[in-house]
Amino acid sequence: MKKVKDPSAALKSLANPFSSGAVDMFAQGLDEIKLPPKPDPSVSYPWPSFDYKVLQDCDRFFTVYPTYLDSLKTVKLGRRISKEIAVEKPTVMEISEVLQSLRLRHVIEPHKGYSRDVESRWYNLGRVLVDKKQKGVIPIDERVVFRNKMELLKEIAKRIPTCPSRRRRLEEEKKARLNASTNSTNQPIIDGSSITTSSIATSMQSNKKKKGGKKGRQ
């Protein structure tokens, strides 16, 4: 093997695919790609909607991510309750709907991602901040009081399956799956198995007739 005294000189002699001209052409192609705008993670929606003071106090609230209640997630990814009482793929809107039925003051942050569960940042964004002390516009006799966060999480998971929004979402997903399956079955499949013996016989007969006609004309 031939040794090179100056390896830098040998590298310079090679053609550079990332020369200035190639980089400029690549940059022009990137400029033409228009990505959707990134959602603002600071967007928040208080409940009750007229209690805007809740946004000033939400730094001291309980944080509830959908991953905490998801039966498809492991404890390592962030599931906080047992798998037996957890629910499959809960959303922040379903959590909020349960908290509204419990008359609990909370804030929805739809664009926040959970750091331990990377997948949730793509398909199940958001978190809910729940007031620990429930100091707000809802009287104490109109709401449910919880001793700790674990008790609250268990109650939310218990009530999520009865949410009207969850039922509608599951029905829509079921219809979409059925439509996709029917569309795939209705599409014609052309392969070697679709050719039958009868079709081969008819094609052979037609070929014989064509040959006989040509001989007669000669």
Beta strands, then each sheet from edge to edge (+ up, - down):
strand 1: 45-47
strand 2: 62-64
strand 3: 106-109
strand 4: 127-130
sheet 1: 1+ 3- 4+ 2-
end
